[in-house]
Amino acid sequence: MGVLCFARGAFTSARKYTGRYLCVTFLSGASAPAGVRVRRYSQETVQRNVSAQFVCYHLPHRTLLKIQGQDTSPFLQGIITNDMGLLEEPGLTAMYSHMLNVQGRTLYDIMLYSLKEADAGQGVFLECESTMKDSILRHLKMYKLRRKVNINPCPELSVWAVLSKQKNAGQEASKPELSSPDKALVWETDPRIQEMGWRLVLDSQVDPLDIIASCQKGDSVDYHRHRYAIGLPEGVKDLPPGVALPLESNLVYMQGISFSKGCYIGQELTARTHHTGVIRKRLMPVHLSAPVQDLEEGAALQTQSGKPAGKHRAGVGELGLSLIRMAHAKEALTLKSSHDTTVVLEASVPDWWPKDVKNN
């Protein structure tokens, strides 16, 4: 696929172009009329995209619940892996966590953001998978009992991820300035890892480009490609409810769990696994020799000699996440596609993992 852009307009005496750009997207190997899609971009749009330092991705697969009331903190403390007390510390207003079942397996991956309202007390926004919203509501209400909390969905709000276009390894990008900070209900550094940029929550009627001057909009598919490239799971495809184990899913490396907070649902198995120090499988980014589609859930991975090596979870194109036995993580692995063809996978160790793990 290629793109041709033609200028239609004139230059002023100051050599500044005034007019519009005509961009034609064509398919390689096909005659132009058969695969042509014509899009018109104003000078402002083209110049914004060229000069933009950040990319805003709308995340329709994520939604928000508002939890508010004087018992918010103790209520959530007993059903999430992280410590609600952290949100009471100065300067920390966002937190990543999982909710587990009684067997210690992940049900939901969530992010919590402190409410800005002065009278909110311990109120939070809870970001979760859109398809699991009703399930999470039932889960929360089951454990609410007589707690003084109100739980409401927020369909009028939209979740955005803002990523830097700078690719300086090991250097944290500067947080972009907002021209209207009051319009952002949440504007926080992603609490998982710095490579995931920032989280922005707006009223659905507000355009993020109106408040972030140096930003352009991106395709959500590219957001997921970025996640898979760096090995960060998100949502039910990467973390199947009732199947994924939090420590195998690298929850510790994503600052999503506390081992000193006391009891919570699913805590016993998780704490025991942590203290034994033995985690034989981990969720790792993989590169596939060819894209695969319509795989069965938990498709089996094998070594070249036929030994079981783990299970493939999900991905986009040639990028994905697989749960891999660490003993075979450095080997070339194979996967059978739905068409019974063999695809080769190579796993890699993410840069954001601790050095002692990366060096093993």
C-alpha positions as CSV (number, residue, x, y, z in Angstrom):
1,M,0.0,0.0,0.0
2,G,1.2,3.5,-0.8
3,V,0.1,7.1,-0.4
4,L,0.5,10.0,-2.9
5,C,-0.2,13.5,-1.8
6,F,-0.8,16.4,-4.2
7,A,-0.9,20.1,-3.2
8,R,-3.8,22.2,-4.5
9,G,-3.4,25.8,-3.7
10,A,-0.8,28.5,-3.8
11,F,2.2,29.9,-1.9
12,T,2.1,33.3,-0.4
13,S,5.0,35.8,-0.7
14,A,6.3,34.4,2.5
15,R,6.5,31.0,0.9
16,K,3.8,29.7,3.2
17,Y,1.4,27.3,1.5
18,T,-2.3,28.1,1.5
19,G,-4.7,25.5,0.3
20,R,-5.5,21.8,0.7
21,Y,-3.7,18.6,0.2
22,L,-5.2,15.7,-1.9
23,C,-3.9,12.4,-0.7
24,V,-4.6,9.2,-2.6
25,T,-4.1,5.7,-0.9
26,F,-3.4,3.0,-3.5
27,L,-2.8,-0.7,-3.3
28,S,0.5,-1.9,-4.5
29,G,0.3,-4.1,-7.6
30,A,-3.2,-2.8,-8.6
31,S,-4.2,-0.2,-11.0
32,A,-5.0,3.1,-9.3
33,P,-8.8,3.2,-10.1
34,A,-9.4,-0.3,-8.7
35,G,-8.1,0.3,-5.2
36,V,-8.1,4.1,-4.8
37,R,-9.4,5.8,-1.7
38,V,-9.3,9.6,-1.7
39,R,-9.0,11.5,1.5
40,R,-8.8,15.3,1.9
41,Y,-6.6,16.8,4.6
42,S,-6.5,20.4,5.4
43,Q,-3.2,22.2,5.8
44,E,-3.7,22.4,9.5
45,T,-4.2,18.6,9.8
46,V,-1.1,17.8,7.7
47,Q,1.1,20.3,9.6
48,R,-0.2,19.0,13.0
49,N,0.6,15.4,12.1
50,V,4.1,16.3,10.9
51,S,4.9,18.3,14.0
52,A,3.1,16.2,16.6
53,Q,5.2,14.8,19.4
54,F,2.5,12.5,20.9
55,V,-0.2,10.2,19.6
56,C,-3.7,9.9,21.2
57,Y,-5.4,6.5,20.9
58,H,-9.1,6.1,21.7
59,L,-9.6,2.9,23.7
60,P,-13.2,1.8,23.2
61,H,-12.3,-1.6,24.7
62,R,-11.9,0.1,28.1
63,T,-14.6,1.7,30.1
64,L,-15.1,3.3,33.5
65,L,-17.0,2.8,36.7
66,K,-17.3,5.5,39.4
67,I,-17.1,4.2,43.0
68,Q,-17.7,6.8,45.7
69,G,-18.5,6.8,49.3
70,Q,-16.9,6.8,52.7
71,D,-16.2,3.0,52.6
72,T,-14.6,3.0,49.1
73,S,-11.1,2.3,50.4
74,P,-11.9,-0.6,52.8
75,F,-14.3,-2.1,50.3
76,L,-11.8,-2.3,47.5
77,Q,-9.0,-3.3,49.8
78,G,-10.5,-6.7,50.3
79,I,-11.1,-7.6,46.7
80,I,-8.0,-6.2,44.8
81,T,-4.4,-7.3,44.7
82,N,-2.9,-3.8,45.3
83,D,-3.0,-1.6,48.4
84,M,-5.6,1.1,48.5
85,G,-3.5,2.9,51.1
86,L,-1.1,3.9,48.2
87,L,-3.7,6.2,46.8
88,E,-3.7,8.1,50.1
89,E,0.0,8.9,49.8
90,P,0.9,12.4,48.4
91,G,1.5,12.4,44.6
92,L,0.1,9.0,43.8
93,T,-3.3,9.1,42.2
94,A,-3.3,6.1,39.8
95,M,-2.8,2.4,40.5
96,Y,-2.9,-0.9,38.6
97,S,-4.4,-4.0,40.1
98,H,-6.1,-7.3,39.4
99,M,-9.3,-8.8,41.0
100,L,-8.9,-12.5,41.7
101,N,-11.3,-15.4,42.3
102,V,-11.0,-17.5,45.4
103,Q,-8.6,-19.9,43.7
104,G,-6.2,-17.0,43.1
105,R,-6.7,-16.7,39.4
106,T,-7.2,-13.3,37.6
107,L,-10.8,-12.3,36.9
108,Y,-10.3,-8.7,35.8
109,D,-7.3,-6.3,35.2
110,I,-8.2,-2.8,36.3
111,M,-6.8,0.7,36.9
112,L,-7.9,3.0,39.7
113,Y,-7.7,6.8,39.5
114,S,-8.5,9.1,42.5
115,L,-11.4,11.5,41.8
116,K,-10.5,15.1,41.5
117,E,-13.6,16.4,43.3
118,A,-12.8,18.0,46.6
119,D,-15.7,16.2,48.3
120,A,-15.0,12.8,46.7
121,G,-13.2,11.4,49.8
122,Q,-11.9,8.0,48.8
123,G,-13.9,8.0,45.5
124,V,-12.2,6.5,42.5
125,F,-12.7,5.8,38.8
126,L,-12.2,2.1,38.0
127,E,-11.0,1.4,34.4
128,C,-11.9,-2.0,33.2
129,E,-12.5,-4.1,30.0
130,S,-15.7,-2.9,28.3
131,T,-17.0,-6.4,27.7
132,M,-16.6,-7.3,31.3
133,K,-18.4,-4.2,32.8
134,D,-21.6,-6.0,33.8
135,S,-19.6,-8.9,35.2
136,I,-17.5,-6.6,37.3
137,L,-20.6,-4.7,38.5
138,R,-22.1,-8.0,39.7
139,H,-18.8,-8.9,41.4
140,L,-18.5,-5.6,43.2
141,K,-22.2,-5.7,44.3
142,M,-21.8,-9.2,45.6
143,Y,-19.1,-8.1,48.1
144,K,-20.6,-4.7,48.8
145,L,-22.8,-5.9,51.6
146,R,-23.6,-2.9,53.9
147,R,-20.6,-0.8,52.7
148,K,-21.4,2.8,52.2
149,V,-20.4,3.0,48.6
150,N,-22.2,3.9,45.3
151,I,-21.1,2.2,42.1
152,N,-22.2,3.6,38.8
153,P,-21.0,3.0,35.1
154,C,-19.9,6.1,33.2
155,P,-20.9,5.6,29.5
156,E,-20.5,9.3,28.9
157,L,-16.8,9.2,29.4
158,S,-14.0,8.0,27.0
159,V,-10.6,6.5,27.8
160,W,-7.5,7.5,25.8
161,A,-3.9,6.4,25.8
162,V,-1.3,9.1,25.0
163,L,2.1,7.8,23.8
164,S,5.2,9.7,22.9
165,K,6.6,9.4,19.4
166,Q,10.1,9.7,20.8
167,K,11.9,6.4,20.9
168,N,14.8,7.2,23.3
169,A,15.5,4.0,25.1
170,G,15.7,4.3,28.9
171,Q,14.6,8.0,28.8
172,E,11.2,9.0,30.1
173,A,9.4,11.4,27.8
174,S,8.1,14.7,29.3
175,K,4.4,14.7,30.0
176,P,2.5,16.9,27.5
177,E,0.9,20.0,28.7
178,L,-2.9,20.4,28.6
179,S,-4.3,23.7,27.4
180,S,-7.5,23.0,29.5
181,P,-6.7,20.8,32.4
182,D,-10.2,21.2,33.8
183,K,-11.6,19.2,30.9
184,A,-9.5,16.1,31.8
185,L,-11.2,14.0,34.5
186,V,-8.1,11.8,34.6
187,W,-4.6,12.8,33.3
188,E,-2.1,10.4,34.8
189,T,1.1,8.5,34.0
190,D,0.2,4.9,33.2
191,P,0.8,3.2,36.5
192,R,2.1,0.0,34.9
193,I,5.3,0.9,33.0
194,Q,6.6,4.1,31.5
195,E,6.6,2.7,28.0
196,M,2.8,2.9,28.1
197,G,2.7,6.7,28.3
198,W,-0.3,8.4,29.9
199,R,-4.0,7.7,30.5
200,L,-6.5,10.4,29.7
201,V,-10.2,10.4,30.5
202,L,-12.5,12.9,28.9
203,D,-16.2,13.5,28.3
204,S,-17.0,11.8,25.1
205,Q,-17.8,15.1,23.5
206,V,-14.3,16.5,24.1
207,D,-11.7,16.0,21.4
208,P,-8.2,15.4,23.0
209,L,-6.6,17.4,20.1
210,D,-8.3,20.4,21.5
211,I,-6.4,20.2,24.8
212,I,-3.1,18.6,23.7
213,A,-1.6,20.9,21.1
214,S,1.3,18.6,20.1
215,C,-0.8,15.4,19.6
216,Q,-2.3,13.5,16.6
217,K,-4.9,10.7,16.7
218,G,-3.8,7.2,16.0
219,D,-5.4,3.9,15.2
220,S,-6.2,1.7,18.2
221,V,-4.7,-1.3,16.3
222,D,-1.3,0.5,16.6
223,Y,-1.9,0.8,20.3
224,H,-2.3,-2.9,20.6
225,R,0.7,-3.6,18.4
226,H,2.7,-1.4,20.8
227,R,1.5,-3.4,23.8
228,Y,2.3,-6.7,22.2
229,A,5.7,-5.5,21.0
230,I,6.8,-4.7,24.5
231,G,4.9,-7.6,26.1
232,L,2.3,-5.9,28.2
233,P,-1.1,-7.7,28.7
234,E,-4.4,-6.0,28.8
235,G,-8.0,-7.4,28.8
236,V,-9.6,-10.8,28.6
237,K,-7.8,-12.1,25.5
238,D,-4.4,-11.7,27.2
239,L,-5.6,-12.5,30.7
240,P,-8.4,-15.1,30.4
241,P,-10.8,-14.8,33.4
242,G,-10.4,-17.7,35.8
243,V,-7.4,-19.0,33.8
244,A,-4.5,-16.5,34.1
245,L,-2.4,-16.5,37.2
246,P,-1.3,-13.0,38.4
247,L,2.4,-13.8,39.0
248,E,2.7,-15.7,35.7
249,S,1.2,-12.5,34.1
250,N,4.0,-10.4,35.5
251,L,1.7,-8.4,37.9
252,V,4.7,-7.8,40.2
253,Y,6.7,-6.1,37.3
254,M,3.7,-3.9,36.6
255,Q,3.4,-2.6,40.2
256,G,0.1,-4.2,40.5
257,I,0.3,-6.2,43.7
258,S,1.1,-5.7,47.4
259,F,2.5,-8.5,49.6
260,S,2.2,-6.5,52.8
261,K,-1.4,-5.3,52.7
262,G,-3.1,-8.3,54.4
263,C,-5.9,-10.5,53.2
264,Y,-7.9,-10.2,50.0
265,I,-9.8,-12.6,47.8
266,G,-7.3,-15.0,46.2
267,Q,-4.4,-13.9,48.4
268,E,-3.4,-17.2,49.8
269,L,-2.2,-19.0,46.6
270,T,-0.6,-15.8,45.3
271,A,1.4,-15.1,48.5
272,R,2.5,-18.7,48.7
273,T,3.7,-18.7,45.1
274,H,5.6,-15.5,45.7
275,H,7.3,-16.6,48.8
276,T,8.4,-19.9,47.3
277,G,10.1,-17.8,44.5
278,V,9.3,-20.5,41.9
279,I,7.5,-19.2,38.8
280,R,8.0,-21.7,36.0
281,K,5.9,-20.0,33.3
282,R,5.6,-16.3,32.3
283,L,3.7,-14.3,29.8
284,M,6.2,-13.1,27.2
285,P,6.1,-11.2,23.9
286,V,6.5,-13.3,20.9
287,H,7.2,-12.7,17.2
288,L,5.5,-15.1,14.8
289,S,6.9,-16.2,11.4
290,A,3.5,-15.6,9.9
291,P,0.3,-14.0,11.2
292,V,-2.3,-16.5,12.5
293,Q,-6.1,-16.1,12.9
294,D,-8.9,-18.0,14.5
295,L,-6.7,-19.9,16.9
296,E,-8.3,-22.0,19.6
297,E,-8.1,-20.4,23.0
298,G,-4.8,-21.5,24.6
299,A,-3.3,-23.0,21.5
300,A,-0.4,-25.3,22.5
301,L,3.2,-24.4,21.9
302,Q,5.9,-27.0,21.4
303,T,9.7,-27.1,21.1
304,Q,11.3,-28.2,17.9
305,S,11.6,-31.7,19.5
306,G,8.0,-31.8,20.4
307,K,8.0,-31.0,24.1
308,P,5.2,-28.9,25.6
309,A,6.4,-25.3,26.0
310,G,3.3,-23.3,26.9
311,K,0.2,-21.7,25.4
312,H,-0.4,-18.8,23.0
313,R,-2.7,-16.2,24.3
314,A,-3.4,-13.4,21.7
315,G,-1.8,-11.0,19.3
316,V,-2.1,-8.6,16.3
317,G,-0.5,-9.8,13.1
318,E,3.0,-11.2,13.7
319,L,3.1,-9.9,17.3
320,G,1.6,-11.5,20.3
321,L,1.8,-12.8,23.9
322,S,2.3,-16.4,24.9
323,L,2.6,-18.1,28.3
324,I,5.9,-19.8,28.0
325,R,7.8,-22.3,30.2
326,M,10.9,-20.4,31.2
327,A,13.0,-23.5,30.6
328,H,12.2,-23.2,26.9
329,A,12.0,-19.4,26.6
330,K,15.2,-19.1,24.6
331,E,14.3,-21.8,22.1
332,A,12.4,-21.5,18.8
333,L,8.9,-22.7,19.4
334,T,6.1,-23.9,17.1
335,L,2.4,-23.4,16.9
336,K,-0.2,-25.2,14.7
337,S,-2.5,-22.7,12.9
338,S,-6.2,-23.3,12.2
339,H,-5.1,-24.4,8.7
340,D,-2.8,-27.0,10.2
341,T,0.3,-25.1,9.1
342,T,3.2,-24.7,11.5
343,V,4.2,-21.2,12.6
344,V,7.5,-20.5,14.4
345,L,7.6,-18.2,17.4
346,E,10.5,-16.5,19.1
347,A,10.1,-15.1,22.5
348,S,11.9,-12.1,23.9
349,V,12.5,-10.7,27.4
350,P,10.9,-7.2,27.8
351,D,13.2,-4.3,28.6
352,W,11.0,-3.3,31.6
353,W,11.5,-6.6,33.4
354,P,14.0,-6.5,36.3
355,K,17.7,-6.8,35.3
356,D,18.2,-10.0,37.3
357,V,15.4,-11.7,35.4
358,K,16.6,-10.4,32.0
359,N,20.1,-11.6,32.6
360,N,19.1,-15.2,33.5
